[in-house]
Amino acid sequence: MGSVVHGGPSTARSGGRAMTGDESAVELRILSDPIYLAGAREMVLGISRRLGFKEAPATQIALAVDEALANVINHGYDRQNDKPIWIRTWPKTDGHTPGLRLMIEDEARQIDPDSICGRDLDDVKPG
């Protein structure tokens, strides 16, 4: 799973060397225990703020990462709390607009996308 939150190609610097698109600026490895979700969420929130996102978008980014991590724990790892999850971030900016690329990786079983089916529209209720 990976996503880009508003941004384009750029070069960031870390430790005095130019970073390429393949080198993440921040990497975090956690176990699939829900106790670590708050720390991962705070990390993403802090990075988003530091990159210049306003409070509401930064909070939305952190919430999306929290939800993705919870999905890995609940659905990918069947609530096993000793499996690895990696979170990687890259700053993305066009010089005027903040951006952040995030990638979440895990070792959970893979799902065949063709096996996923949506709900019947007659079952969908407003609200």
C-alpha positions, -999 to 999 in steps of 0.1 A, spaced: 0 0 0 13 34 -8 -1 68 -15 10 103 -23 -6 131 -4 -5 162 -27 29 167 -42 53 160 -70 89 150 -75 115 166 -53 148 161 -36 151 163 1 183 162 22 190 141 52 223 137 69 241 158 43 233 136 13 207 140 -14 178 115 -11 165 97 -41 129 86 -45 138 52 -32 152 63 1 126 71 27 132 101 51 116 83 81 110 46 86 92 31 115 88 -6 122 61 -16 147 46 -49 158 10 -55 150 -2 -47 185 -28 -19 187 -9 -3 215 16 10 189 -10 28 168 -10 60 188 28 63 184 26 57 146 -3 82 144 17 109 163 47 103 141 27 109 109 9 139 124 42 154 135 58 149 101 28 163 83 28 194 104 65 199 100 62 196 62 37 225 63 3 208 63 -24 228 81 -39 211 112 -70 196 96 -53 179 67 -24 167 89 -50 152 113 -68 135 83 -35 120 71 -27 106 105 -62 92 108 -60 75 74 -27 59 84 -42 48 117 -71 32 99 -48 15 74 -27 1 102 -57 -11 121 -69 -29 89 -36 -47 86 -38 -58 122 -75 -68 121 -78 -83 86 -43 -91 74 -28 -105 106 -61 -117 122 -53 -97 153 -20 -114 160 0 -88 179 36 -100 170 38 -94 133 58 -67 116 45 -35 99 67 -9 83 57 28 78 79 48 54 76 85 45 90 108 19 86 145 18 71 158 -15 70 194 -24 67 216 -55 83 245 -36 49 260 -27 26 232 -16 34 206 12 33 170 2 40 136 18 43 101 3 35 73 27 40 36 23 27 9 47 41 -26 42 33 -59 60 37 -96 56 0 -105 58 -16 -129 34 -25 -113 1 -61 -110 -11 -71 -116 -47 -87 -84 -58 -111 -104 -81 -125 -121 -50 -137 -88 -35 -172 -78 -43 -192 -48 -33 -225 -47 -15 -257 -47 -35 -270 -11 -39 -303 -22 -25 -285 -29 8 -270 6 10 -290 29 32 -283 67 36 -268 79 69 
